[in-house]
């Protein structure tokens, strides 16, 4: 950061931030750390001096030009944690100096069932968290959970919120139910595992990596299955008590293999999904879905009520986000490369 001096009383001066560093996308696949003006808070806003930020697959899609509404230059980043260092008009002075995390779900709207037309996610079109400072509405702030480090806190917001709404807002998970989380290793999937274990569910996972399955077991999963193995779904009945059926299945892939998830859903089961990285499922078996009363539940991020419930749940159960790798801002491009090749287990964090 660069600083000027601001008079506050005769003979008294305080430092004023006039410039900062930020990660900027200047064209598709063109990332660089640049000097930009420091943000000034508008009415109702607070400036957060960030300690850490975290990546999501959304940031990679923006970098690759695969996201709607992309404009250059863009400053990505949806997750962040830091200290409130300036306030705009109308903001309670009690926020100043507080350690906070930022809710990346903006303008959800009045309908709890689904986001409204004004809904956006922090990091596009609004400047994101991969910068030394950010200005956001004070209504988007929450106290940093006291049991988390800065790196852990930065890893929480987007993935933690998405997983919470998926499990509790949409799938209505109850203690004692069986849960299958597909593609373990990503941020949302790992939060779904941790939340479901904390809720008292029996959790199983899928992955193409035996190491990721073993690490999931260390976090509380009962076991896992290699979804690349021929006939893997047929092996589930022999390993999972109760015939191998799941009350709740959490997925973000779709595409080839989604039919296996329908086969594994218990009568009355709920399949909740927040992505389609493998595309749309081909040949969806509608008869199986309606005959067995299976619910297919789409979900996106979360409402302000979901956000408050999520942060309370994390604090109550002392949930600690799984952090895969940490990079300084100067090496943020390496963080993106790691996510693009899928080498992480947990969240990738950038320190500021």
C-alpha positions in Angstrom: 0.0 0.0 0.0 1.0 3.6 -0.4 0.1 6.3 2.1 -0.6 10.0 2.3 -1.4 12.2 5.3 -4.8 13.3 6.3 -5.3 16.2 8.9 -7.8 15.4 11.6 -7.1 18.3 13.9 -4.6 21.2 14.1 -1.1 19.7 14.3 -2.4 16.1 14.1 -2.2 13.9 11.0 -3.1 10.2 10.4 -2.0 7.9 7.6 -4.4 7.7 4.7 -4.1 4.8 2.2 -4.1 6.3 -1.4 -2.9 3.2 -3.3 -2.8 -0.6 -3.0 -1.9 -3.7 -4.9 -4.6 -5.9 -6.5 -4.7 -8.9 -8.7 -6.2 -7.9 -12.1 -7.4 -9.8 -15.1 -6.6 -7.6 -18.1 -7.6 -10.1 -20.7 -8.5 -13.8 -20.9 -5.8 -15.8 -19.1 -3.8 -12.6 -18.4 -3.3 -12.1 -14.6 -1.0 -9.6 -13.0 -0.5 -7.8 -9.7 -0.9 -4.0 -10.3 -1.1 -0.8 -8.3 -4.6 0.6 -8.1 -6.3 3.4 -6.1 -7.4 2.4 -2.7 -11.2 2.2 -2.3 -13.2 4.9 -0.6 -16.4 3.8 1.2 -19.7 5.1 -0.1 -22.6 5.7 2.2 -23.5 2.5 4.0 -20.1 0.9 3.1 -17.1 -0.2 5.0 -13.5 -0.6 3.9 -11.9 -3.9 4.9 -8.1 -4.2 4.9 -7.8 -7.8 3.9 -5.5 -10.4 5.6 -6.4 -13.3 3.3 -8.6 -14.2 0.4 -9.5 -17.6 -1.1 -10.1 -18.9 -4.6 -13.2 -20.6 -6.0 -13.8 -22.3 -9.3 -15.8 -19.2 -10.3 -12.5 -17.3 -10.3 -11.0 -19.8 -12.7 -14.0 -19.6 -15.0 -13.7 -15.8 -15.0 -9.9 -16.1 -15.9 -10.7 -18.5 -18.7 -13.4 -16.2 -20.1 -16.2 -18.7 -19.4 -18.3 -16.5 -17.2 -21.2 -14.3 -18.2 -20.8 -10.5 -18.0 -17.0 -10.5 -18.1 -15.4 -7.1 -18.5 -11.8 -6.0 -18.4 -10.0 -5.2 -16.3 -11.6 -7.4 -13.7 -10.5 -7.9 -10.1 -11.6 -11.4 -9.0 -12.1 -12.9 -5.6 -15.3 -13.7 -3.6 -13.8 -14.8 -0.3 -12.1 -12.6 2.2 -11.3 -11.9 5.8 -9.8 -8.8 7.4 -10.1 -5.7 9.6 -12.5 -2.8 9.1 -10.4 0.3 8.7 -12.8 2.9 7.3 -16.5 3.6 7.3 -18.9 5.4 5.0 -21.7 7.7 6.1 -24.4 6.0 8.1 -22.4 3.0 9.2 -22.3 2.2 12.9 -18.9 3.2 14.3 -18.8 0.0 16.3 -17.6 -1.8 13.1 -14.4 0.2 13.0 -11.4 -2.1 13.9 -13.5 -5.3 14.0 -12.2 -8.5 12.5 -14.7 -9.7 9.9 -15.5 -12.1 7.1 -17.4 -11.0 4.0 -20.7 -12.5 2.7 -20.1 -12.8 -1.1 -23.8 -13.2 -1.8 -25.1 -9.7 -2.8 -28.7 -8.6 -3.3 -30.4 -11.9 -2.7 -33.8 -10.4 -2.7 -37.0 -10.9 -0.6 -37.8 -14.4 -1.7 -36.1 -16.9 0.6 -36.8 -19.7 -1.9 -34.5 -18.3 -4.7 -32.3 -15.4 -5.5 -33.8 -12.3 -7.3 -32.9 -10.7 -10.6 -30.5 -8.2 -8.9 -28.4 -11.0 -7.3 -24.6 -10.9 -7.9 -21.6 -12.6 -6.4 -18.6 -10.6 -5.1 -15.8 -10.5 -7.6 -17.7 -9.8 -10.8 -19.1 -7.2 -11.6 -17.9 -5.7 -8.3 -14.2 -5.6 -7.5 -13.3 -8.7 -5.6 -11.2 -9.7 -2.6 -7.8 -10.4 -4.3 -6.6 -7.0 -3.3 -5.2 -5.3 -0.2 -8.5 -3.5 0.5 -12.1 -3.7 -0.5 -15.2 -1.6 0.0 -18.4 -3.4 0.6 -21.8 -2.7 2.2 -21.6 -3.1 5.9 -24.6 -5.4 5.8 -22.3 -8.0 4.1 -20.0 -8.2 7.1 -20.0 -10.7 9.9 -17.6 -11.2 12.8 -14.7 -13.5 12.1 -15.3 -16.8 14.0 -13.0 -16.5 16.9 -11.6 -20.1 16.6 -10.3 -19.5 13.0 -7.0 -18.1 11.8 -7.1 -15.5 9.1 -6.3 -18.1 6.4 -9.1 -20.4 7.7 -11.6 -17.6 7.9 -10.9 -16.5 4.4 -11.6 -20.0 3.2 -15.1 -20.1 4.7 -17.6 -17.7 2.9 -18.6 -18.8 -0.5 -18.1 -22.6 -0.2 -19.3 -22.7 3.4 -22.5 -20.8 2.5 -23.2 -22.9 -0.6 -22.8 -26.2 1.3 -24.9 -25.0 4.2 -27.9 -24.0 2.0 -27.5 -27.2 0.0 -27.6 -29.5 3.1 -30.0 -27.6 5.4 -32.0 -25.1 3.4 -32.7 -27.4 0.4 -32.1 -31.0 1.4 -33.3 -30.6 5.0 -30.7 -33.0 6.4 -31.5 -34.6 9.7 -29.3 -36.4 12.2 -29.0 -40.1 11.6 -29.5 -39.9 7.8 -27.0 -41.3 5.3 -25.3 -38.8 3.0 -23.1 -39.3 -0.1 -20.9 -36.4 -1.2 -19.5 -36.8 -4.7 -16.1 -35.4 -5.9 -14.6 -34.9 -2.5 -11.7 -32.5 -2.4 -13.3 -29.3 -3.5 -14.3 -26.6 -1.0 -18.1 -27.1 -1.1 -17.8 -30.9 -1.0 -15.5 -30.8 2.0 -17.8 -28.3 3.9 -20.8 -30.6 3.1 -18.8 -33.5 4.6 -17.9 -31.5 7.7 -21.4 -30.1 8.2 -23.1 -33.4 7.8 -20.7 -35.1 10.3 -21.4 -32.3 12.8 -25.1 -32.8 12.3 -24.8 -36.5 13.2 -25.2 -38.0 9.7 -23.4 -41.0 8.3 -21.3 -39.7 5.4 -19.7 -41.4 2.5 -17.8 -39.9 -0.4 -16.7 -40.5 -4.0 -13.4 -39.5 -5.7 -11.1 -40.6 -8.4 -8.3 -40.4 -5.8 -7.7 -43.0 -3.1 -5.7 -40.4 -1.2 -8.6 -37.9 -1.2 -10.9 -40.7 0.1 -8.5 -41.5 2.9 -8.3 -37.8 3.8 -12.1 -37.6 3.8 -12.2 -40.6 6.2 -9.8 -38.7 8.5 -12.4 -35.9 8.6 -15.2 -38.2 9.6 -16.4 -40.0 6.4 -17.3 -43.7 6.9 -15.6 -44.6 3.6 -15.6 -43.8 -0.1 -15.8 -45.1 -3.7 -13.7 -44.5 -6.8 -16.2 -43.3 -9.4 -13.9 -44.0 -12.2 -14.0 -47.8 -11.5 -16.2 -49.8 -13.7 -19.4 -50.7 -11.9 -18.5 -48.7 -8.8 -22.1 -48.0 -7.9 -22.9 -51.7 -7.7 -20.3 -52.1 -5.0 -22.0 -49.7 -2.7 -24.7 -52.1 -1.4 -22.0 -54.4 -0.1 -20.3 -51.7 1.9 -23.0 -49.3 3.1 -25.4 -50.6 5.7 -29.1 -50.7 4.7 -28.6 -51.8 1.1 -26.4 -48.9 -0.1 -29.1 -46.2 -0.4 -28.6 -42.6 0.7 -31.1 -40.1 2.1 -29.2 -37.1 0.8 -26.7 -36.9 -2.1 -24.6 -33.8 -2.8 -23.3 -33.3 -6.3 -21.7 -30.6 -8.4 -20.7 -32.6 -11.5 -23.9 -33.8 -13.3 -23.1 -35.3 -16.7 -22.1 -38.9 -17.2 -22.6 -40.8 -13.9 -25.6 -38.8 -12.6 -27.8 -41.8 -13.3 -25.8 -43.7 -10.7 -26.7 -41.2 -8.1 -30.4 -41.7 -8.8 -29.9 -45.4 -8.5 -28.2 -44.8 -5.1 -30.9 -42.5 -3.7 -33.2 -44.0 -1.2 -37.0 -43.9 -1.7 -37.9 -40.3 -0.8 -34.2 -39.3 -1.1 -33.0 -35.9 -2.0 -30.2 -35.1 -4.6 -29.0 -31.6 -4.2 -26.6 -30.1 -6.8 -24.9 -26.7 -7.2 -23.0 -27.2 -10.4 -22.7 -29.1 -13.7 -19.0 -29.3 -14.3 -19.5 -32.5 -16.4 -22.5 -31.1 -18.3 -26.1 -32.1 -18.4 -27.1 -35.7 -17.5 -28.0 -37.6 -20.6 -31.0 -39.9 -20.5 -32.4 -38.9 -17.1 -34.4 -41.9 -15.9 -37.6 -40.0 -15.1 -39.6 -43.2 -14.1 -37.1 -44.0 -11.4 -37.3 -40.4 -10.1 -41.1 -40.2 -9.8 -41.8 -43.8 -8.8 -39.3 -43.6 -5.9 -40.3 -40.0 -5.0 -36.8 -38.7 -5.4 -36.3 -34.9 -5.2 -33.8 -33.2 -7.5 -32.9 -29.9 -5.8 -30.9 -27.1 -7.4 -29.2 -24.6 -5.2 -27.1 -21.5 -5.5 -25.1 -19.7 -2.8 -27.4 -18.6 0.0 -29.6 -15.9 1.4 -28.8 -13.5 4.3 -30.7 -15.9 6.6 -28.6 -18.8 5.3 -25.5 -16.7 6.0 -26.4 -16.0 9.6 -27.3 -19.7 10.2 -24.1 -20.9 8.6 -21.8 -18.6 10.7 -23.7 -19.7 13.8 -23.3 -23.3 12.9 -19.6 -23.0 12.2 -19.1 -21.2 15.6 -21.2 -23.7 17.5 -19.5 -26.8 16.1 -16.0 -25.2 15.8 -15.9 -26.2 12.1 -12.4 -25.5 10.7 -12.2 -25.1 6.9 -9.8 -27.4 5.1 -7.0 -25.4 3.6 -5.0 -27.0 0.8 -2.3 -24.5 -0.1 -1.4 -20.9 0.7 0.2 -18.3 -1.7 1.2 -14.7 -1.3 -0.5 -12.2 -3.6 2.6 -12.0 -5.7 2.3 -15.7 -6.6 -1.5 -15.7 -7.1 -1.1 -16.9 -10.6 0.4 -20.1 -9.2 -2.7 -20.5 -7.0 -4.9 -20.3 -10.1 -2.8 -22.9 -11.9 -3.2 -25.3 -9.0 -6.9 -25.0 -9.1 -7.1 -25.3 -12.8 -5.3 -28.7 -12.7 -7.5 -29.9 -9.7 -4.5 -30.6 -7.5 -6.0 -29.2 -4.3 -7.7 -30.9 -1.3 -9.6 -28.0 0.3 -9.4 -24.3 -0.3 -6.6 -22.4 -1.9 -5.8 -19.2 0.0 -4.0 -16.0 -0.9 -2.4 -13.9 1.8 -2.3 -10.2 1.6 
